[in-house]
Amino acid sequence: MANASDADPPGPRIYNLFPTLLGPVPRWRRRLPSIADMGFDWIFLNPVHLPGSSGSLYAISDTHKLHPALLGDTPSKQGDGLLRDFCAAARDAGVHVMIDLVINHSARDGALVQRHPEWFAKDDQGEIVSPSVADLDNPEHVTVWEDLAELDYSERPELDALLAHWQDLIRRYLKLGFTGFRCDAAYKLPGPVWRRLIDGARDKNPEACFFAETLGAPTHEIEQLRDAGFDYRFNSAKWWDFREDWLLDEYARFRDLAPSVAFPESHDTPRVAAETDASERESRFRYLFAAVFSTGVMMPIGYEFGFQRPLHVVDTTADDWEAGCADAPFDISDAVGRINAMKAENPVLNEEGPQERVTDRDAPLVGLLRRSVSGPQRSLALINPGADEGSHDAGLLSGALEAAPEAIREITPRAGPDDAPRAEDDWSGDGEIRVEPRSLRIFVAD
């Protein structure tokens, strides 16, 4: 997908509904009004199907059977009907639904291994191989997932049958009402394979949207996806320290591969609230940064309430939802809604235009300038990653945004309904722009 144009929709604002945290599918519908009210236009579901003996959501045993924890009192053969009803309800609420497409591996004890062992990678002894990954910083440290079996996508006679199997699954998902696919470990499959699958999906539904998960992958494995046809990819903004150059280098290198999606935490990371002693300010800060840095933004369920227990692919249950709500230290749903509205209303924040730092690397404030590629709009985010109030000469605004002070407007969302309006700054170039600790201020010029 090319960078945004006037005809393109705003960048995706994704709510990650971790399925086992809410339990049976009919309960998911209760969250739809809140999700829509917060301004999300996508729901991302982690795997929903029957897992293997390890119990991991990502060790799928059978894609024709729903996870038992999601069925409730519904007979297992009606699992597809539950998903269809949820997608329809989400559509009525103005929200698209994407599902995790896990096709790089299968449960080692799953149905696919039993029926089609010839589709899997083998070692020199002919045994099925488990997927593994080497630490980029320490290649000798290799993680092996023993409960998984790795599929083989090399050019060989069995490849067509394997791809036909996944094309059937994608068509089934589309018929159920899913319009998006988060492609787990997308770098594990060759780009031409993805191109065949994505083109086939768009033959059935031209609006089908594909999101590449490539976190932690070597650069060359991401590069080989350049012509695969992905609409979006997830980036590493969560781990930026606001000083080093690596995130901006990554943004520049891959922004023409596919626009990116940032997040403050994910189902694979610790909870921000747990890391920061349930700081409401910190949770707002990290979500706002994710929203202004990239074309898209994602937030996992419970983030708005300061959940501290991490999501877990085996252990998370609906009891964790009840406990999290009971112990919620705050509720930033309104703030998230204001951030999402700000993002949707400003074109420059919805495309992967050029982005650069316009402040010194060690300056108290970090200034990130973004330029639209489809119009004249520019944005400047002034970020204070420190623990003390920071300021910068107001002349930075006019210089970076290439606009007179009167042509610049601030779009920073207020933290809440009772947040007092900020005192008027002198943008003439003689005054200072002040930013509170762990906060952002965002300015645009049209």
C-alpha positions in Angstrom: 0.0 0.0 0.0 1.3 3.4 -0.9 1.5 6.3 1.6 -1.8 8.0 2.3 -3.7 10.2 -0.2 -6.7 12.4 0.2 -8.9 9.4 -0.7 -7.4 7.1 1.9 -9.0 6.6 5.3 -7.2 7.7 8.5 -4.5 5.4 9.9 -5.8 2.4 11.9 -6.6 2.9 15.5 -6.5 -0.6 16.9 -8.0 -2.0 20.1 -6.4 -5.4 20.9 -9.2 -7.5 22.4 -7.3 -10.4 24.0 -10.0 -13.1 23.6 -9.5 -15.2 26.8 -9.4 -12.1 29.0 -13.1 -11.5 28.3 -14.1 -15.2 28.0 -17.0 -16.4 25.8 -17.5 -14.6 22.5 -21.0 -13.2 23.4 -19.3 -11.2 26.2 -17.1 -9.4 23.8 -20.1 -7.4 22.5 -20.4 -5.6 25.8 -17.1 -3.9 25.1 -18.1 -2.6 21.7 -19.7 0.7 22.8 -16.7 1.6 24.9 -14.3 0.7 22.1 -16.2 2.8 19.6 -16.5 5.7 22.1 -12.7 5.7 22.5 -12.4 6.3 18.7 -11.0 2.9 17.7 -11.9 1.8 14.2 -10.2 -1.7 14.4 -10.4 -4.6 16.8 -7.5 -7.1 16.7 -8.2 -10.6 18.0 -5.4 -12.9 19.0 -5.9 -16.5 18.0 -9.3 -17.8 18.9 -9.0 -21.5 17.9 -8.4 -24.7 19.8 -4.8 -24.8 21.1 -2.6 -27.9 21.4 -1.6 -29.5 24.7 0.6 -26.6 25.7 -2.5 -24.4 25.9 -0.8 -21.5 24.1 -3.1 -19.4 21.9 -0.3 -19.4 19.3 0.0 -23.2 19.2 -3.1 -23.7 17.2 -4.2 -27.3 17.0 -7.4 -27.0 14.8 -8.7 -23.9 13.0 -12.1 -25.5 12.7 -12.7 -25.6 16.4 -13.0 -22.5 18.7 -11.0 -22.3 21.9 -13.2 -23.9 24.7 -12.9 -20.9 26.9 -14.6 -18.8 24.2 -17.6 -21.1 23.6 -19.5 -20.6 26.8 -22.7 -22.7 26.5 -22.5 -22.7 22.7 -21.9 -26.1 21.0 -18.5 -26.3 19.5 -19.9 -26.8 16.0 -21.5 -23.3 16.2 -18.2 -21.5 16.8 -18.1 -19.9 13.4 -21.6 -18.5 14.1 -20.3 -16.8 17.2 -17.5 -15.1 15.3 -19.8 -14.1 12.5 -22.3 -12.5 14.9 -19.4 -10.6 16.7 -18.0 -9.3 13.4 -21.5 -8.1 12.4 -22.0 -6.3 15.7 -18.6 -4.7 15.4 -19.4 -3.5 11.9 -22.7 -2.0 13.2 -20.6 -0.1 15.8 -18.3 1.2 13.0 -15.4 -1.0 13.8 -13.5 -3.4 11.6 -12.2 -6.7 13.0 -8.8 -8.3 12.2 -7.7 -11.7 13.4 -4.3 -13.2 14.0 -3.2 -15.2 11.0 -0.7 -17.7 12.4 0.6 -19.6 9.4 4.3 -19.8 10.0 3.8 -22.7 12.4 1.3 -25.0 14.0 0.9 -26.9 17.2 3.3 -29.8 17.2 0.5 -32.1 18.3 -2.1 -30.5 16.1 -4.3 -31.6 13.4 -2.2 -30.2 10.6 0.9 -32.2 11.7 -1.2 -35.4 11.8 -2.8 -34.9 8.4 0.0 -33.3 6.4 3.4 -34.0 7.9 4.9 -33.3 4.5 4.1 -29.6 4.8 6.6 -29.1 7.7 10.3 -28.4 7.9 12.5 -31.4 8.7 16.0 -31.8 10.2 18.7 -34.1 8.8 17.1 -37.1 10.5 13.7 -36.3 9.0 12.2 -35.1 12.2 9.8 -32.1 12.2 11.6 -28.9 13.3 10.4 -26.5 16.0 10.7 -22.7 15.2 13.5 -20.8 16.9 14.9 -17.3 17.0 18.4 -16.0 17.8 18.8 -12.9 20.0 19.9 -10.1 17.7 22.3 -8.8 20.4 23.6 -12.3 21.4 23.2 -14.7 18.4 24.4 -17.6 20.6 21.2 -17.3 22.7 18.5 -19.1 20.8 14.9 -19.5 21.9 13.2 -22.7 20.7 9.4 -23.2 20.9 9.2 -26.9 21.5 5.3 -27.0 21.4 5.4 -25.7 17.8 6.1 -27.3 14.4 7.6 -25.0 11.7 6.0 -25.0 8.2 8.2 -25.2 5.1 7.6 -22.6 2.5 10.5 -23.4 0.2 9.8 -23.9 -3.5 8.9 -27.6 -3.7 5.9 -29.7 -5.0 4.0 -29.5 -1.6 3.9 -25.7 -1.6 0.8 -25.3 -3.7 -1.3 -27.6 -1.5 0.0 -25.7 1.6 -0.9 -22.4 0.2 -4.3 -23.6 -1.0 -5.0 -24.7 2.6 -4.3 -21.2 3.9 -6.2 -19.5 1.1 -9.3 -21.6 2.1 -8.9 -20.4 5.7 -8.5 -16.7 4.7 -11.6 -17.0 2.5 -13.5 -18.5 5.4 -12.4 -15.6 7.7 -13.6 -13.1 5.1 -17.0 -14.8 4.8 -17.3 -14.6 8.6 -16.8 -10.8 8.4 -13.1 -10.4 9.3 -11.6 -7.7 7.1 -8.0 -7.6 8.5 -5.2 -10.0 9.3 -2.4 -9.5 11.7 0.3 -11.8 10.2 2.3 -13.3 13.0 6.0 -13.4 12.4 5.4 -12.4 8.8 9.2 -12.4 8.1 9.2 -16.2 8.4 7.5 -16.5 5.1 9.0 -15.5 1.7 7.6 -12.3 0.3 6.3 -14.0 -2.9 4.3 -16.4 -0.8 2.6 -13.5 1.0 2.0 -11.8 -2.3 0.0 -14.9 -3.5 -2.0 -15.1 -0.3 -2.7 -11.3 -0.2 -3.6 -11.1 -3.9 -6.0 -14.1 -3.5 -7.7 -12.5 -0.5 -8.2 -9.2 -2.4 -9.7 -11.1 -5.2 -12.5 -12.0 -2.8 -12.6 -8.7 -0.9 -10.6 -5.7 -2.2 -10.8 -4.1 1.2 -8.9 -6.9 2.9 -6.1 -5.4 5.0 -2.8 -7.1 6.0 -0.6 -6.1 8.9 2.9 -7.5 9.1 4.4 -8.4 12.5 8.1 -8.2 12.1 9.3 -7.2 15.6 12.8 -8.4 16.4 13.5 -9.7 12.9 16.8 -9.1 11.1 16.7 -6.3 8.6 17.2 -8.5 5.6 14.2 -10.6 6.6 12.0 -7.5 6.7 13.4 -6.2 3.4 12.4 -9.3 1.6 8.7 -8.4 2.3 9.0 -5.1 0.4 6.9 -6.3 -2.6 4.6 -8.6 -0.6 1.7 -6.2 -0.6 1.3 -5.5 3.2 -0.8 -2.5 4.1 0.9 -1.9 7.5 3.6 -3.2 9.7 4.2 -2.9 13.5 7.2 -0.9 14.6 9.4 -0.8 17.7 8.6 2.7 19.0 7.6 1.2 22.4 11.3 0.6 23.2 12.7 4.0 22.2 14.6 6.0 24.8 13.9 9.3 22.9 17.7 9.8 22.4 19.2 7.2 20.2 18.9 7.3 16.4 17.8 3.8 15.7 14.0 4.3 15.7 14.2 7.2 13.3 16.6 5.2 11.1 14.1 2.3 11.1 11.2 4.6 10.4 13.0 6.1 7.4 14.2 2.8 6.0 10.9 1.0 6.0 8.3 3.8 5.6 7.9 3.0 1.9 7.6 -0.7 2.6 4.4 -0.2 4.5 3.1 2.5 6.9 3.7 1.5 10.5 1.7 1.0 13.7 3.1 1.9 17.2 1.9 0.8 20.6 2.7 1.5 24.2 2.5 -2.1 25.2 1.4 -5.4 23.7 0.3 -8.9 24.7 4.0 -9.9 24.6 5.3 -7.1 26.9 4.9 -6.1 30.6 2.1 -3.7 31.4 3.1 -0.1 31.4 1.1 0.4 34.7 3.1 -2.4 36.3 6.4 -0.8 35.3 5.5 2.7 36.4 3.6 2.2 39.7 0.2 2.7 38.0 1.1 6.2 36.8 -1.8 7.7 34.9 0.4 10.4 33.5 2.9 7.8 32.1 0.1 5.8 30.5 -1.3 8.8 28.8 2.2 9.9 27.7 3.1 6.6 26.1 -0.2 6.3 24.3 0.0 9.8 23.0 3.6 9.3 21.7 2.6 6.1 19.9 -0.4 7.9 18.3 1.7 10.8 17.0 4.8 8.9 15.9 3.2 6.5 13.3 0.5 6.1 10.8 -1.4 3.7 13.0 -1.7 3.1 16.8 -2.6 0.0 18.8 -3.6 -0.4 22.5 -4.3 -3.7 24.3 -7.4 -4.2 26.4 -7.1 -3.1 30.0 -4.5 -0.3 29.2 -7.2 2.3 29.7 -7.8 1.0 33.2 -4.2 0.6 34.2 -4.2 -3.2 34.3 -1.0 -4.5 35.8 -1.2 -8.2 35.3 0.3 -9.1 31.9 -1.6 -10.8 29.2 -0.5 -14.4 28.9 -1.1 -16.8 25.9 -1.8 -19.7 28.3 -2.8 -18.4 31.7 -5.1 -15.4 31.1 -8.8 -16.0 31.9 -11.9 -14.0 32.4 -11.2 -13.9 36.1 -8.3 -11.6 35.3 -10.7 -9.2 33.6 -12.9 -9.0 36.7 -9.9 -8.6 39.0 -8.3 -6.0 36.8 -11.5 -3.9 36.7 -11.9 -4.2 40.5 -8.4 -3.0 41.1 -8.2 -0.4 38.3 -6.1 2.5 39.6 -7.5 4.9 36.9 -9.6 5.2 33.8 -8.1 7.2 30.9 -10.8 6.2 28.4 -11.7 9.8 27.8 -8.1 10.8 27.3 -7.6 7.9 24.8 -10.7 9.1 22.9 -9.4 12.6 22.7 -6.0 11.4 21.4 -7.7 9.2 18.8 -9.9 12.1 17.7 -6.9 14.3 17.3 -5.1 11.7 15.3 -8.0 11.1 13.0 -8.6 14.8 12.3 -5.0 15.6 11.2 -3.9 14.1 7.8 -0.2 14.4 8.6 -0.6 12.0 11.5 -2.2 9.4 9.3 0.5 8.7 6.8 4.2 7.7 6.9 5.6 11.0 5.8 9.3 12.0 6.3 10.1 12.5 10.0 13.2 14.0 11.6 14.5 15.2 14.9 14.9 19.0 14.9 16.4 19.4 18.3 19.9 18.5 19.6 20.1 14.9 20.6 20.7 15.7 24.3 18.3 18.7 24.5 15.7 18.6 27.3 12.9 18.5 24.7 12.8 16.2 21.7 11.3 17.8 18.6 10.0 15.5 15.9 8.9 17.1 12.7 6.6 15.2 10.3 5.7 16.3 6.8 2.7 15.1 4.8 3.4 13.6 1.4 -0.2 14.1 0.2 -0.7 17.7 1.3 0.9 20.8 2.9 0.3 19.9 6.5 3.3 19.5 8.9 3.4 18.6 12.5 5.9 19.1 15.3 5.8 17.0 18.5 7.7 18.5 21.4 8.4 15.6 23.8 9.6 15.9 27.3 10.9 12.5 28.3 12.4 13.8 31.5 11.2 14.1 35.1 11.4 17.9 35.2 9.6 20.6 33.2 11.4 21.4 29.9 11.2 24.3 27.6 12.5 25.5 24.2 12.7 28.8 22.4 9.4 29.4 20.7 11.3 30.2 17.5 11.6 26.5 17.0 8.0 26.3 16.0 8.1 28.8 13.1 11.5 27.6 11.9 10.6 23.9 11.9 7.1 24.2 10.7 8.1 26.9 8.1 5.1 29.0 9.1 4.4 32.3 10.7 3.3 32.1 14.4 -0.3 33.0 13.5 -0.5 30.0 11.1 0.5 27.5 13.8 -2.1 25.8 16.0 -1.7 23.4 18.9 -3.7 20.2 18.7 -2.5 18.6 22.0 -5.5 16.8 23.5 -6.4 17.7 27.1 -5.8 15.0 29.6 -9.4 15.0 30.9 -12.6 17.1 31.0 -11.3 19.0 34.1 -7.9 19.7 32.6 -7.4 23.5 32.8 -6.6 25.2 29.5 -2.9 25.8 29.0 -1.7 29.4 29.4 -1.2 31.1 26.1 2.4 30.8 24.9 4.2 33.5 23.1 4.8 32.0 19.6 6.4 35.1 18.2 9.8 33.7 18.7 10.6 35.8 21.8 9.1 33.5 24.4 9.4 29.8 25.4 7.3 26.7 24.9 7.1 24.8 28.1 6.3 21.1 28.3 5.5 19.3 31.6 7.4 16.1 32.6 6.6 13.0 30.6 4.3 14.9 28.3 4.0 15.9 24.7 2.7 19.0 23.0 1.8 18.8 19.3 1.6 21.7 16.8 0.6 21.7 13.2 0.8 24.2 10.3 -1.4 23.7 7.2 
